[in-house]
Amino acid sequence: MNKSPAFQFYPKDFLSDINVVSMNMEERGIYITLLSICWIEDGIPIDSPLVSNWLKTGSPLKECFYEKDGKLRNRRLDKERKKQVDWAKKSAEGGKSTQRKRWDGVEKLSRSERLKKARQKGTHTEDEWQKLQQICNNKCVICGVEKGNSHGNALCKDHIIPICLGGSDSIDNIQPICRNCNTGKTNKQIDARPKDWKKRLTNYQPTVNQRSTLQSSSSSSYKDKILTNLIVELIKKNDSKAKVPKENTPQFDKWCDHIRLCRERDKRTETEIERAIRFSQEDEFWKANILSTAKLRAKLPQLLHQASRGSQERYVGSTPQKPKSPEQQKFEGAIKAKRQEIESQYRSELSEARKSKDKNRWDEIHAIINNAVAAYSQELEG
């Protein structure tokens, strides 16, 4: 145990001590100094100059200390030190006991595994969740903070019976609360929803403003899924063996959530996100590194900057491209085949540069490839 930096000082006990009463003011100051040294050093060595200078025979200061193991100690300090050690042990044991009571019998599973089991017992729709928030006036049902003033401008889905204790993911077991309340609630079972929430949910008729809010939320969720599906398809197109989540799975929902954060926290438009996705999966360097929406969000500023710095003639999204003539298609096909042939020769070096994240070496190899392709292109044109 680390030494405590302080001890409890009781002025009444100090002033009423018979030894202190017989001391003058100078001796009392020396006594307090010696007590401090004794506490910090766990005793005062017998051979210390302090003993010979201040603790002279017959002095009331001498009566305040006793000798043990070559050191002078104070009985009251020993008592205070023991109280602190005992309290620390009691507190530690109390914390362990609380943890045992809270988590004993709880199956040790990952968050995704617990959520999977909860969804097997019951699920809810996004529409039900939005309606429940409206019924609760878009406020945390515990502290009353409004949705717009909570962390991230969103309310958390709190499972009344925690999923770690066997709760389901159905709307019957969910309530909207803010992040602070969700963190402090731990595994307590608190249902703060209105008593008639279920009846109101069944007979729910939204107002004009509520209807527009529901439609907007549903639309945003739908757009997140569209963009997530886009990056999943492009990643699989580049590498059929790539590990990507399937739709309607917890992992897919996580990918969607990163897209949502791009919109809501980073203030990016759907067009910007789509542009970054397409650029990341077309660029030779980025398509080997952007393999999730989390990575996409982390590198979004660089991706957008590089995409805007590229060719101004690049078409983004569903903008129709100009039709190409058969001769142009044949020419581009020959160039593409030649590029693939040259890249296959440098495949191992490219792989090493990618693994080591050596951008300079990566660019150097591609410069060699581009020069060789350019020379072949001139040969065809000549």
C-alpha positions as CSV (number, residue, x, y, z in Angstrom):
1,M,0.0,0.0,0.0
2,N,1.3,3.5,-0.8
3,K,2.0,5.8,2.1
4,S,-0.7,8.3,2.8
5,P,0.3,11.9,2.3
6,A,-1.7,13.2,5.3
7,F,-3.0,12.3,8.7
8,Q,-6.1,13.4,10.7
9,F,-5.3,16.3,13.1
10,Y,-7.6,16.8,16.1
11,P,-7.0,20.3,17.6
12,K,-8.9,19.6,20.8
13,D,-7.0,16.4,21.6
14,F,-3.7,18.2,20.7
15,L,-4.3,21.1,23.0
16,S,-5.6,19.0,25.9
17,D,-2.6,16.6,25.9
18,I,-0.7,16.8,29.1
19,N,2.6,16.9,27.4
20,V,1.6,19.7,25.0
21,V,0.2,21.7,27.9
22,S,3.7,21.8,29.5
23,M,5.3,22.9,26.3
24,N,6.1,26.5,25.3
25,M,5.1,27.8,21.8
26,E,8.6,27.0,20.3
27,E,8.4,23.4,21.5
28,R,4.9,23.0,20.2
29,G,6.1,24.2,16.7
30,I,9.0,21.7,16.9
31,Y,6.5,18.9,18.0
32,I,4.3,19.5,15.0
33,T,7.4,19.4,12.7
34,L,8.6,16.2,14.3
35,L,5.1,14.6,13.9
36,S,5.1,15.5,10.2
37,I,8.6,13.9,9.7
38,C,7.6,10.9,11.7
39,W,4.5,10.4,9.5
40,I,6.4,10.9,6.2
41,E,9.4,8.7,7.1
42,D,7.5,6.2,9.2
43,G,9.6,7.1,12.3
44,I,12.6,9.2,13.2
45,P,16.0,7.4,13.2
46,I,17.7,7.4,16.6
47,D,20.9,8.7,15.2
48,S,19.2,11.6,13.5
49,P,20.5,15.1,14.4
50,L,16.9,16.0,15.2
51,V,17.0,13.6,18.2
52,S,20.1,15.1,19.7
53,N,19.1,18.7,19.0
54,W,15.4,18.7,20.0
55,L,14.6,15.6,22.0
56,K,16.7,16.2,25.0
57,T,16.3,14.2,28.2
58,G,13.7,15.9,30.5
59,S,12.1,17.7,27.6
60,P,8.3,17.3,27.3
61,L,9.0,16.5,23.6
62,K,10.9,13.4,24.6
63,E,7.8,12.0,26.4
64,C,5.7,12.2,23.2
65,F,7.8,9.5,21.4
66,Y,8.8,5.9,22.1
67,E,11.6,3.8,20.6
68,K,11.0,0.8,18.3
69,D,13.3,-0.9,15.7
70,G,15.9,1.9,15.9
71,K,13.3,4.6,15.3
72,L,11.3,7.0,17.5
73,R,7.6,6.7,16.9
74,N,4.4,8.4,18.1
75,R,1.5,6.3,19.5
76,R,-1.2,8.5,18.2
77,L,0.3,8.5,14.7
78,D,0.5,4.7,14.8
79,K,-3.2,4.7,15.7
80,E,-4.1,7.0,12.8
81,R,-2.0,5.0,10.4
82,K,-3.7,1.8,11.4
83,K,-7.1,3.5,11.0
84,Q,-6.2,4.5,7.4
85,V,-4.9,1.0,6.5
86,D,-8.0,-0.7,7.9
87,W,-10.3,1.8,6.1
88,A,-8.6,1.2,2.8
89,K,-8.9,-2.6,3.2
90,K,-12.6,-2.3,4.1
91,S,-13.3,0.0,1.2
92,A,-11.5,-2.4,-1.2
93,E,-13.4,-5.4,0.1
94,G,-16.6,-3.4,-0.1
95,G,-16.0,-2.6,-3.7
96,K,-15.2,-6.2,-4.6
97,S,-18.3,-7.4,-2.7
98,T,-20.5,-4.9,-4.7
99,Q,-19.0,-6.1,-7.9
100,R,-19.6,-9.7,-7.0
101,K,-23.3,-9.0,-6.1
102,R,-23.7,-7.1,-9.4
103,W,-22.1,-9.5,-11.8
104,D,-22.3,-12.9,-10.2
105,G,-24.3,-15.2,-12.4
106,V,-23.8,-12.9,-15.4
107,E,-22.6,-14.8,-18.5
108,K,-19.3,-13.5,-19.8
109,L,-20.0,-12.6,-23.4
110,S,-19.0,-9.8,-25.8
111,R,-21.4,-6.9,-26.4
112,S,-22.3,-8.2,-29.9
113,E,-22.9,-11.8,-28.5
114,R,-25.2,-10.4,-25.8
115,L,-27.1,-8.3,-28.3
116,K,-27.6,-11.3,-30.6
117,K,-29.1,-13.3,-27.7
118,A,-31.3,-10.3,-26.8
119,R,-32.6,-10.0,-30.4
120,Q,-33.5,-13.7,-30.4
121,K,-35.9,-12.9,-27.5
122,G,-37.4,-9.9,-29.2
123,T,-36.6,-7.0,-31.6
124,H,-38.0,-3.6,-32.4
125,T,-38.3,-1.4,-35.5
126,E,-36.8,2.0,-36.1
127,D,-40.4,3.3,-36.4
128,E,-41.3,2.0,-33.0
129,W,-38.2,3.7,-31.5
130,Q,-38.9,7.1,-33.1
131,K,-42.6,6.9,-31.9
132,L,-41.5,6.0,-28.3
133,Q,-39.2,9.1,-28.3
134,Q,-42.1,11.3,-29.4
135,I,-44.4,9.8,-26.7
136,C,-41.6,10.7,-24.1
137,N,-41.5,14.3,-25.6
138,N,-38.0,13.7,-27.0
139,K,-36.6,13.9,-23.5
140,C,-34.5,11.7,-21.3
141,V,-37.1,9.9,-19.1
142,I,-34.8,10.0,-16.1
143,C,-33.4,13.5,-15.9
144,G,-35.6,15.3,-18.4
145,V,-32.9,16.7,-20.7
146,E,-34.1,17.4,-24.2
147,K,-32.9,15.4,-27.1
148,G,-31.3,18.5,-28.8
149,N,-29.4,19.3,-25.6
150,S,-28.0,15.8,-24.9
151,H,-24.6,14.5,-25.8
152,G,-24.5,14.0,-29.6
153,N,-28.0,15.5,-30.0
154,A,-29.4,12.0,-29.6
155,L,-30.9,9.8,-26.9
156,C,-29.6,6.3,-26.0
157,K,-31.7,3.1,-26.2
158,D,-31.6,1.9,-22.6
159,H,-32.6,-1.7,-22.0
160,I,-34.6,-1.6,-18.8
161,I,-33.7,-5.2,-18.0
162,P,-30.0,-5.1,-19.1
163,I,-29.2,-7.5,-21.9
164,C,-26.3,-8.9,-19.7
165,L,-29.1,-10.0,-17.3
166,G,-31.2,-11.6,-20.0
167,G,-33.2,-8.6,-21.2
168,S,-34.6,-8.6,-24.7
169,D,-34.2,-6.0,-27.5
170,S,-38.0,-5.5,-27.9
171,I,-39.6,-2.1,-27.6
172,D,-41.2,-3.4,-24.3
173,N,-37.7,-3.3,-22.8
174,I,-36.4,0.0,-24.2
175,Q,-36.6,3.6,-23.0
176,P,-35.0,6.8,-24.2
177,I,-32.4,8.3,-21.8
178,C,-29.4,10.6,-22.2
179,R,-25.8,9.3,-22.3
180,N,-25.0,10.5,-18.8
181,C,-27.9,8.7,-17.2
182,N,-27.2,5.6,-19.3
183,T,-23.6,5.6,-18.0
184,G,-24.6,6.0,-14.4
185,K,-27.5,3.5,-14.5
186,T,-25.2,0.5,-14.8
187,N,-27.3,-2.6,-14.5
188,K,-30.1,-1.2,-12.3
189,Q,-33.6,-1.9,-13.5
190,I,-35.4,1.4,-13.8
191,D,-38.5,1.9,-15.9
192,A,-39.2,5.7,-16.1
193,R,-41.5,5.6,-19.1
194,P,-45.1,7.1,-18.9
195,K,-47.5,4.5,-17.4
196,D,-49.7,4.5,-20.5
197,W,-46.8,4.5,-23.0
198,K,-47.8,1.1,-24.5
199,K,-51.4,2.2,-25.1
200,R,-50.3,5.5,-26.6
201,L,-47.8,3.7,-28.9
202,T,-50.5,1.4,-30.2
203,N,-52.9,4.3,-30.9
204,Y,-50.1,6.7,-31.9
205,Q,-51.2,9.5,-34.3
206,P,-48.3,11.9,-34.9
207,T,-48.9,15.6,-35.4
208,V,-47.7,17.4,-38.6
209,N,-44.4,18.3,-37.0
210,Q,-43.9,14.9,-35.4
211,R,-44.7,13.2,-38.8
212,S,-42.1,15.3,-40.5
213,T,-39.6,14.4,-37.8
214,L,-40.3,10.7,-38.1
215,Q,-40.0,10.9,-41.9
216,S,-36.7,12.8,-41.7
217,S,-35.3,10.3,-39.2
218,S,-36.4,7.3,-41.2
219,S,-35.0,8.9,-44.4
220,S,-31.6,9.6,-42.7
221,S,-31.4,6.0,-41.5
222,Y,-32.3,4.8,-45.0
223,K,-29.5,7.0,-46.5
224,D,-27.0,5.6,-44.1
225,K,-27.9,2.1,-45.1
226,I,-27.6,3.0,-48.8
227,L,-24.1,4.5,-48.3
228,T,-23.0,1.6,-46.2
229,N,-24.2,-0.9,-48.9
230,L,-22.3,1.2,-51.5
231,I,-19.0,0.9,-49.7
232,V,-19.6,-2.8,-48.9
233,E,-20.3,-3.6,-52.6
234,L,-17.2,-1.6,-53.8
235,I,-14.9,-3.3,-51.3
236,K,-16.2,-6.8,-52.4
237,K,-15.8,-5.8,-56.0
238,N,-12.1,-4.9,-55.4
239,D,-11.6,-8.1,-53.3
240,S,-14.1,-10.9,-53.2
241,K,-12.5,-12.3,-50.1
242,A,-12.7,-9.1,-48.1
243,K,-14.5,-9.3,-44.7
244,V,-17.5,-7.1,-44.9
245,P,-20.7,-7.3,-42.8
246,K,-24.0,-8.6,-44.0
247,E,-27.1,-6.4,-43.9
248,N,-29.3,-6.5,-40.8
249,T,-26.5,-7.7,-38.5
250,P,-25.0,-5.9,-35.5
251,Q,-21.7,-5.3,-37.4
252,F,-23.6,-3.7,-40.3
253,D,-25.4,-1.4,-37.9
254,K,-22.0,-0.3,-36.5
255,W,-20.9,0.5,-40.1
256,C,-24.2,2.5,-40.6
257,D,-23.5,4.4,-37.3
258,H,-20.2,5.6,-38.6
259,I,-21.9,7.0,-41.7
260,R,-24.4,8.7,-39.4
261,L,-21.6,10.3,-37.4
262,C,-20.1,11.6,-40.6
263,R,-23.4,13.4,-41.3
264,E,-24.4,14.5,-37.8
265,R,-21.1,15.2,-36.0
266,D,-18.7,15.9,-38.9
267,K,-21.4,17.9,-40.8
268,R,-20.7,16.1,-44.1
269,T,-23.4,15.8,-46.8
270,E,-24.5,12.6,-48.4
271,T,-22.9,13.7,-51.7
272,E,-19.5,14.3,-50.0
273,I,-19.6,10.9,-48.3
274,E,-20.5,9.1,-51.5
275,R,-17.8,11.0,-53.3
276,A,-15.2,9.9,-50.7
277,I,-16.5,6.3,-50.8
278,R,-16.1,6.1,-54.6
279,F,-12.8,7.8,-54.7
280,S,-11.4,5.6,-51.9
281,Q,-12.3,2.4,-53.8
282,E,-11.0,3.6,-57.1
283,D,-7.6,4.9,-55.9
284,E,-4.9,2.3,-55.9
285,F,-3.5,3.3,-52.5
286,W,-6.7,4.0,-50.6
287,K,-8.7,1.0,-51.7
288,A,-6.1,-1.2,-49.9
289,N,-6.5,0.8,-46.7
290,I,-10.2,2.0,-46.5
291,L,-11.9,-1.3,-45.6
292,S,-14.5,-0.1,-43.2
293,T,-16.7,3.0,-42.5
294,A,-14.7,3.7,-39.4
295,K,-11.6,4.1,-41.4
296,L,-13.5,6.1,-44.0
297,R,-14.7,8.5,-41.4
298,A,-11.1,8.9,-39.9
299,K,-9.7,9.7,-43.4
300,L,-12.6,11.6,-44.8
301,P,-10.9,15.0,-45.0
302,Q,-7.9,13.6,-46.8
303,L,-10.1,11.6,-49.2
304,L,-12.2,14.6,-50.1
305,H,-9.1,16.8,-50.5
306,Q,-7.4,14.3,-52.8
307,A,-10.6,13.7,-54.7
308,S,-11.1,17.4,-55.4
309,R,-7.4,17.8,-56.4
310,G,-7.8,15.1,-59.0
311,S,-9.3,15.4,-62.5
312,Q,-12.1,17.9,-62.8
313,E,-13.7,15.7,-65.3
314,R,-14.3,12.8,-62.9
315,Y,-17.9,11.9,-62.7
316,V,-19.4,11.4,-59.2
317,G,-22.4,9.3,-58.2
318,S,-25.0,8.6,-60.8
319,T,-24.0,11.4,-63.3
320,P,-24.2,9.9,-66.8
321,Q,-20.9,9.5,-68.7
322,K,-20.4,10.4,-72.3
323,P,-20.7,7.4,-74.7
324,K,-17.3,6.1,-76.0
325,S,-16.6,5.0,-79.6
326,P,-15.6,1.4,-80.3
327,E,-12.1,2.5,-81.2
328,Q,-11.8,4.3,-77.9
329,Q,-13.1,1.3,-76.0
330,K,-10.6,-1.0,-77.8
331,F,-7.7,1.4,-77.1
332,E,-8.6,1.7,-73.4
333,G,-9.0,-2.1,-73.1
334,A,-5.5,-2.6,-74.5
335,I,-4.1,0.0,-72.1
336,K,-5.9,-1.6,-69.2
337,A,-4.6,-5.1,-70.1
338,K,-1.0,-3.7,-70.4
339,R,-1.3,-2.0,-67.0
340,Q,-2.5,-5.2,-65.4
341,E,0.4,-7.1,-67.0
342,I,3.0,-4.5,-65.7
343,E,1.4,-4.4,-62.2
344,S,1.6,-8.2,-61.9
345,Q,5.4,-7.8,-62.3
346,Y,5.5,-5.4,-59.3
347,R,2.9,-7.2,-57.2
348,S,5.2,-8.4,-54.5
349,E,6.9,-5.0,-54.2
350,L,3.5,-3.3,-54.0
351,S,2.4,-5.7,-51.3
352,E,5.4,-4.9,-49.2
353,A,4.9,-1.2,-49.6
354,R,1.3,-1.5,-48.6
355,K,2.1,-3.7,-45.5
356,S,4.8,-1.3,-44.3
357,K,2.6,1.7,-45.2
358,D,5.5,3.2,-47.2
359,K,3.6,5.8,-49.2
360,N,6.8,7.1,-50.9
361,R,7.8,3.6,-52.2
362,W,4.2,3.0,-53.2
363,D,4.2,6.2,-55.3
364,E,7.6,5.4,-56.8
365,I,6.4,2.0,-58.0
366,H,3.3,3.5,-59.5
367,A,5.3,6.2,-61.2
368,I,7.3,3.4,-62.9
369,I,4.1,1.6,-63.9
370,N,2.5,4.8,-65.2
371,N,5.6,5.7,-67.3
372,A,5.6,2.2,-68.8
373,V,1.9,2.5,-69.6
374,A,2.4,6.0,-71.1
375,A,5.2,4.7,-73.3
376,Y,2.9,1.8,-74.5
377,S,0.1,4.3,-75.1
378,Q,2.4,6.4,-77.3
379,E,3.4,3.3,-79.2
380,L,-0.2,2.4,-79.9
381,E,-1.0,5.9,-81.0
382,G,2.0,6.0,-83.3
